């Protein structure tokens, strides 16, 4: 049964709060739960020694930050090259939290992309193949956008995922556990630094440019064995869902040649201005502070406030956000109110000006229409991204003619949904890659996205993969890659 069955009878399930029609998640783990557990126990036998060795490695090995790494420097004349052109490449080692080496094939590509205004700049993507993968086999490419949610370069995937990285509090390091599940399906993966070299968290359009150009670079990079008609899927959650939204919004005009077959947008923000107002002064006030720290360099009206309209404590507030990981911002800036740091007019009055309203309009998602099917997954009681903003993003997409399957989960909250939504996200993408049509514009509000045998089976698959990640075991598929029904090799 196709994973779109979750919405074929949406009104009934919205009343019952069930998702018992959830499809079995296709993937590498087969057999009974008992067998999965036995395999996991066998893997765990070597854990103590591996972790001890990894700790010793970290004490003797570190990775330079991007600003100190010559690989990231733009070569002369790069601006004259086509978007997505690979300018430089290198093979790298990845490690969980910088500690546990991962058995995958990994490279970094420096390529030509563009910023918010279309000005040429260089960008970085980390591209991956499963351990021992044959590049001659046809396989899809997943564009995974991480929840970088920071200005500091420590949270860039090109740094945070590498062996020897020191990025405590970077969500990107936790999301490696999701990427590993895609690799075990046999997929290739591209993870772009979608915030660019300056950490422009929350900026519109440019995350799409960087991620799409990262896909272009991956398709042309010979060691991956991909080709122009390779099927492409996109996925991201929270800040990564926002970046993935820009990817699918920009794709029809910026990269129409790409064979983008579907995207999963998890808690994709919808209206950043609305999120800012809701979170200001709450336990999560650090997140809008990071947006201020990033966007004041891009929008003159916000830049003037940061330069001239903040108290000394307000300047420290912005500096803390600029230098912190997402976890550091949340912990260090909880319950802070921007209005308490202003020297001029009240916050509400300032934000109601035409200049600020124009900035918020520019940041809002949904004003361009994607042309690939979408799955949007959103917690009903999300304490960070309010459901109203995502409802509006979905409505704007549908008004433009987009095909959106929208699943809302009653029991999850923002952070648990990152994990619990992964099984249905992977299964839905696998269906699109297999050529199954998506159900048009269907809604379902369910008690839990895992409240079905298929959902629980998907979590067991993720548990098995997590054990392999933690213990540094090979991340290779145990089944054939997903069939490529609509791709063909270039002549």
FENCOR-V759074 format. One record per pair of residues at least 4 apart in sequence whose C-alpha atoms are under 6 Angstrom apart, sorted by the first residue. I is the first residue (numbers start at 1). J is the second residue. D is the distance in Angstrom with one decimal. If there is no record, write none. Layout:
# FENCOR-V759074
i=I j=J d=D
i=I j=J d=D
This chain:
# FENCOR-V759074
i=1 j=23 d=5.9
i=3 j=23 d=5.0
i=3 j=428 d=5.4
i=4 j=439 d=5.6
i=5 j=21 d=6.0
i=6 j=21 d=5.6
i=6 j=22 d=5.3
i=7 j=442 d=5.4
i=7 j=443 d=5.9
i=7 j=444 d=5.6
i=10 j=14 d=5.9
i=10 j=443 d=5.8
i=10 j=444 d=4.8
i=13 j=17 d=5.3
i=13 j=18 d=5.3
i=14 j=444 d=5.8
i=14 j=445 d=4.9
i=14 j=446 d=5.9
i=17 j=446 d=4.4
i=17 j=447 d=4.7
i=18 j=446 d=5.5
i=20 j=452 d=4.9
i=23 j=454 d=5.8
i=24 j=454 d=4.4
i=25 j=427 d=4.8
i=25 j=458 d=5.8
i=27 j=185 d=5.7
i=28 j=478 d=5.1
i=28 j=479 d=5.6
i=29 j=461 d=5.5
i=47 j=471 d=5.7
i=54 j=99 d=5.2
i=54 j=100 d=5.5
i=57 j=61 d=5.9
i=58 j=164 d=5.7
i=61 j=164 d=5.6
i=62 j=164 d=4.2
i=63 j=164 d=5.1
i=63 j=165 d=5.4
i=64 j=68 d=5.9
i=64 j=69 d=5.9
i=79 j=120 d=5.4
i=83 j=112 d=5.2
i=83 j=113 d=5.3
i=84 j=111 d=5.6
i=84 j=112 d=5.3
i=84 j=213 d=4.3
i=84 j=216 d=5.0
i=84 j=217 d=4.9
i=85 j=111 d=5.3
i=85 j=112 d=5.5
i=85 j=217 d=5.9
i=86 j=110 d=5.9
i=86 j=111 d=4.4
i=86 j=217 d=5.5
i=87 j=110 d=5.4
i=87 j=111 d=5.1
i=88 j=109 d=5.9
i=88 j=110 d=5.1
i=89 j=108 d=5.6
i=89 j=109 d=4.6
i=90 j=107 d=5.5
i=90 j=108 d=5.5
i=91 j=106 d=5.9
i=91 j=107 d=4.2
i=92 j=106 d=5.6
i=92 j=107 d=5.3
i=93 j=162 d=6.0
i=93 j=163 d=5.7
i=94 j=101 d=5.9
i=94 j=102 d=5.5
i=94 j=161 d=5.6
i=94 j=162 d=4.3
i=94 j=163 d=4.8
i=95 j=99 d=5.5
i=95 j=100 d=4.8
i=95 j=101 d=4.1
i=95 j=102 d=5.1
i=95 j=162 d=5.6
i=95 j=163 d=4.5
i=96 j=100 d=5.0
i=97 j=173 d=5.7
i=98 j=162 d=5.9
i=98 j=163 d=4.5
i=98 j=164 d=4.6
i=98 j=165 d=4.6
i=100 j=472 d=6.0
i=101 j=472 d=5.7
i=102 j=472 d=5.1
i=103 j=131 d=6.0
i=103 j=474 d=4.7
i=104 j=130 d=5.3
i=104 j=131 d=4.4
i=105 j=128 d=5.6
i=105 j=129 d=5.1
i=105 j=131 d=5.7
i=106 j=127 d=5.8
i=106 j=128 d=4.6
i=107 j=126 d=5.8
i=107 j=127 d=5.4
i=108 j=125 d=5.7
i=108 j=126 d=4.5
i=109 j=124 d=5.6
i=109 j=125 d=5.4
i=110 j=123 d=5.7
i=110 j=124 d=4.7
i=111 j=122 d=5.5
i=111 j=123 d=5.5
i=112 j=122 d=4.7
i=113 j=120 d=5.7
i=113 j=121 d=5.3
i=113 j=122 d=5.6
i=113 j=210 d=5.8
i=113 j=213 d=6.0
i=114 j=118 d=5.0
i=114 j=119 d=5.2
i=114 j=120 d=4.4
i=114 j=121 d=5.1
i=115 j=119 d=5.5
i=115 j=206 d=5.2
i=116 j=206 d=4.7
i=124 j=192 d=5.9
i=124 j=193 d=5.7
i=125 j=191 d=5.3
i=125 j=192 d=3.9
i=125 j=193 d=6.0
i=125 j=214 d=5.7
i=126 j=190 d=5.7
i=126 j=191 d=5.1
i=127 j=189 d=5.6
i=127 j=190 d=4.5
i=128 j=188 d=5.6
i=128 j=189 d=5.1
i=129 j=188 d=4.9
i=130 j=183 d=5.3
i=130 j=475 d=5.7
i=130 j=476 d=4.8
i=131 j=475 d=5.7
i=131 j=476 d=5.1
i=135 j=224 d=5.6
i=135 j=225 d=4.4
i=136 j=225 d=5.8
i=139 j=187 d=5.8
i=140 j=187 d=5.4
i=140 j=230 d=5.9
i=140 j=231 d=5.0
i=140 j=232 d=5.9
i=141 j=187 d=5.9
i=141 j=188 d=4.7
i=141 j=189 d=5.4
i=141 j=232 d=4.9
i=142 j=189 d=4.7
i=142 j=232 d=5.8
i=142 j=233 d=4.8
i=142 j=234 d=5.6
i=143 j=189 d=6.0
i=143 j=190 d=4.9
i=143 j=234 d=4.6
i=144 j=191 d=5.2
i=144 j=234 d=5.9
i=144 j=235 d=5.1
i=144 j=236 d=5.9
i=145 j=236 d=4.9
i=145 j=240 d=4.7
i=146 j=172 d=5.6
i=146 j=240 d=4.6
i=147 j=239 d=4.4
i=147 j=240 d=4.3
i=148 j=155 d=5.6
i=148 j=172 d=6.0
i=149 j=201 d=5.9
i=149 j=239 d=5.8
i=149 j=326 d=5.9
i=150 j=325 d=5.8
i=150 j=326 d=5.9
i=151 j=199 d=4.1
i=151 j=322 d=5.3
i=152 j=323 d=5.3
i=154 j=167 d=5.5
i=155 j=160 d=5.6
i=155 j=170 d=5.4
i=156 j=160 d=5.9
i=156 j=193 d=5.7
i=157 j=161 d=5.5
i=157 j=193 d=5.9
i=160 j=165 d=5.5
i=160 j=167 d=5.9
i=169 j=325 d=5.4
i=169 j=327 d=4.9
i=170 j=325 d=5.4
i=182 j=187 d=5.8
i=183 j=187 d=5.2
i=184 j=475 d=5.7
i=184 j=476 d=5.1
i=184 j=477 d=4.2
i=185 j=477 d=5.3
i=185 j=481 d=6.0
i=186 j=477 d=5.1
i=186 j=481 d=4.7
i=192 j=211 d=5.5
i=192 j=214 d=6.0
i=194 j=207 d=4.6
i=194 j=210 d=5.4
i=194 j=211 d=5.9
i=195 j=199 d=4.9
i=195 j=200 d=4.9
i=195 j=201 d=5.8
i=195 j=207 d=5.9
i=200 j=294 d=5.1
i=201 j=291 d=5.9
i=201 j=294 d=5.7
i=202 j=291 d=5.9
i=204 j=363 d=5.4
i=205 j=246 d=5.6
i=207 j=243 d=5.4
i=208 j=212 d=5.9
i=208 j=246 d=4.6
i=208 j=247 d=3.7
i=208 j=250 d=5.9
i=209 j=213 d=6.0
i=210 j=214 d=6.0
i=219 j=226 d=5.1
i=219 j=227 d=5.4
i=229 j=259 d=5.9
i=229 j=487 d=5.2
i=229 j=488 d=5.9
i=230 j=487 d=5.6
i=231 j=259 d=5.3
i=232 j=259 d=5.8
i=232 j=260 d=4.7
i=232 j=261 d=6.0
i=233 j=260 d=5.9
i=233 j=261 d=5.9
i=233 j=262 d=5.2
i=233 j=263 d=5.6
i=234 j=263 d=4.4
i=235 j=263 d=5.6
i=235 j=264 d=4.8
i=236 j=240 d=4.2
i=236 j=241 d=4.1
i=236 j=244 d=5.7
i=236 j=265 d=5.7
i=237 j=241 d=4.0
i=237 j=266 d=4.2
i=237 j=267 d=5.9
i=238 j=266 d=6.0
i=238 j=267 d=4.9
i=238 j=268 d=5.1
i=241 j=265 d=4.7
i=241 j=266 d=5.2
i=241 j=268 d=4.2
i=242 j=268 d=4.5
i=242 j=269 d=5.9
i=246 j=250 d=5.9
i=247 j=251 d=6.0
i=248 j=370 d=5.2
i=249 j=368 d=5.4
i=249 j=369 d=5.7
i=249 j=370 d=4.8
i=250 j=254 d=5.6
i=251 j=255 d=4.8
i=251 j=256 d=5.8
i=252 j=256 d=4.8
i=261 j=372 d=5.7
i=262 j=372 d=5.2
i=262 j=373 d=4.9
i=262 j=374 d=5.8
i=263 j=374 d=5.1
i=264 j=374 d=5.8
i=264 j=375 d=4.7
i=264 j=376 d=5.9
i=265 j=376 d=4.8
i=266 j=376 d=5.8
i=266 j=377 d=4.8
i=267 j=378 d=4.9
i=269 j=385 d=5.6
i=270 j=365 d=5.3
i=270 j=389 d=4.7
i=270 j=390 d=4.6
i=270 j=393 d=5.0
i=271 j=364 d=4.8
i=271 j=389 d=5.3
i=273 j=360 d=5.3
i=276 j=280 d=6.0
i=276 j=288 d=5.3
i=279 j=284 d=5.8
i=279 j=285 d=5.2
i=280 j=285 d=4.9
i=280 j=337 d=5.6
i=281 j=285 d=5.5
i=281 j=335 d=4.3
i=281 j=336 d=4.8
i=281 j=337 d=4.3
i=282 j=335 d=4.4
i=283 j=334 d=4.5
i=283 j=335 d=5.0
i=284 j=330 d=5.4
i=284 j=334 d=5.7
i=285 j=334 d=5.4
i=285 j=335 d=5.8
i=286 j=329 d=4.6
i=286 j=330 d=4.6
i=286 j=333 d=4.9
i=289 j=321 d=5.8
i=290 j=321 d=4.9
i=291 j=295 d=5.9
i=292 j=296 d=5.7
i=293 j=318 d=5.5
i=293 j=322 d=5.3
i=296 j=302 d=4.8
i=296 j=303 d=4.1
i=297 j=303 d=5.9
i=304 j=308 d=5.8
i=305 j=309 d=4.4
i=306 j=310 d=5.9
i=309 j=342 d=5.7
i=309 j=343 d=5.4
i=310 j=314 d=5.1
i=310 j=341 d=5.5
i=310 j=342 d=4.8
i=310 j=343 d=5.7
i=311 j=341 d=5.4
i=314 j=341 d=4.7
i=316 j=320 d=6.0
i=321 j=329 d=5.6
i=324 j=328 d=5.2
i=324 j=329 d=5.5
i=328 j=332 d=5.7
i=329 j=333 d=5.6
i=330 j=334 d=5.7
i=339 j=347 d=5.1
i=351 j=356 d=5.4
i=366 j=393 d=5.0
i=366 j=396 d=5.2
i=366 j=397 d=5.5
i=369 j=397 d=5.5
i=369 j=400 d=5.5
i=370 j=402 d=6.0
i=373 j=403 d=5.0
i=374 j=404 d=4.7
i=375 j=404 d=5.9
i=375 j=405 d=4.8
i=375 j=406 d=5.9
i=376 j=406 d=4.8
i=377 j=407 d=5.0
i=377 j=408 d=5.9
i=378 j=408 d=4.8
i=379 j=408 d=5.5
i=379 j=409 d=4.7
i=379 j=412 d=5.6
i=379 j=413 d=5.5
i=380 j=408 d=5.8
i=380 j=409 d=5.5
i=380 j=410 d=5.1
i=381 j=413 d=5.7
i=382 j=386 d=5.7
i=382 j=413 d=4.8
i=382 j=414 d=4.9
i=397 j=402 d=5.3
i=398 j=402 d=4.9
i=403 j=440 d=5.3
i=403 j=441 d=5.4
i=404 j=441 d=4.8
i=405 j=441 d=5.3
i=405 j=442 d=4.9
i=406 j=443 d=4.8
i=407 j=443 d=5.9
i=407 j=444 d=4.9
i=407 j=445 d=5.8
i=408 j=445 d=4.6
i=409 j=445 d=5.9
i=409 j=446 d=5.2
i=409 j=447 d=5.7
i=409 j=448 d=5.4
i=410 j=447 d=4.8
i=411 j=447 d=5.8
i=411 j=448 d=5.8
i=412 j=416 d=5.9
i=412 j=417 d=5.6
i=413 j=417 d=6.0
i=417 j=421 d=5.2
i=423 j=458 d=4.9
i=424 j=428 d=5.9
i=431 j=436 d=5.4
i=432 j=436 d=5.5
i=434 j=483 d=5.5
i=450 j=455 d=4.0
i=450 j=456 d=5.7
i=462 j=466 d=6.0
i=468 j=472 d=5.8
i=468 j=473 d=4.7
